[in-house]
């Protein structure tokens, strides 16, 4: 089996749990050097210790993706330690489900800041590095809610994920040639994303919805597949969901 993951430097946001942590473990096991960014440094440190104990390479950088300077520091650290970056996984996300009539403007702002601006800050930090190298790979985590509006309740969340999909496609069109762009659109996956709702009825609905969730490893495998393809193959979009999920 080919292993184009071996030796690659992969930066992952939202790396303290869920998809980010599962992806870090899987890629490190296949020989990638992983650079982990999230706010919860203790969780990332424990993950990095596990990866190193298994013979892998990992670095940890405290990163709030709503802060452009911190995202740049994450990328700069990867370059400083490893000399390059091959992949940026823009994974950090917030799903705060509630009807629009609840007017949770603060949550709308947080979702836009994390889900949209966080991805843009990642692109802003990594794109100059990729262009200077003449290679690189953006992997942006969207959602099945980027394909169909998740309403009632997920209207703003869907708006942010539609934006991620649009930004990814524009990015592919603008910088493709040497730089690859992949959008991953998962359905219900076992992660802390399901815990983001402060609206009681919506929170109960989401927890019921997530009873059929598939493991985070399923998304990690999709990410690994996109990275593992040869440099002249750009896997642009992967949609995956539990077999039983209708939405």
C-alpha positions, 0 to 999 in steps of 0.5 A: 500500500502506498504511503504518501502520508509518511514524512508529511507535516500536518497542522490540525486545528480543533485538535484537542478532541473529536475529529481533530484528535482522531485525525492526529492519531491516525496520521501520526501512526502513518508517519506524519509529523503533526502540529496540534492547535486548540485552546485546551492545551492539557488535552492536546499535551496528553494526546501529543504524549500518546503520539510520542510514546508510540514513536510519532512526532507531535507539537502543541500550540495554544490556538484560538482560531478566532485570533488571527495572530494565534493561527499565524503562530500555529503555522509559524511554529510548524515551519520553525520546527519542521521546516515546512507544512504539507497539510492544514486541516481546518477542523475547529468548529462550533454547532450551536443549534437554536431556532432563529426566533430565539435570537441568539446573536452571540452564538451566531457571532461565535459560529461565524468567528470560528467556522468561517473566519477561523478557516479564513485565518488558517488560509491566510497563515498557510497560503503564503507558505504553500505558495513559497513551497510550490505545494500544499494541501488545505483540508476544510471540515464542512458538514452535510449541513453545507449541502442542505440547510439544517432547519429549523435550528441549524440555519446559521450553522448551515450558513457558516458551512455553506460558506466553508464550501464556497470558500474551499471551491474558490480557493481550489480555483484560485490556487489549484495547480500545485496546491490541493483543496479538499472539503470534508462534509460529515454527517453525525460523527461522535464528537463534542460538536453535538454539545454546542447548543444552549437551547434546551429543546434543540440540545435534546434534538441534537443528542437524539440525532447523534445516537446514530453517530459514526466514530471520529475515526471514520472522518480521519480515514477520509482525511487520510485518503485525501492526503495519501493520493499522489500530488497530481490527484486532488480529492475535492469533496468527500461526503460521509454520514451514518448509513441510517442518517436521512438528512 
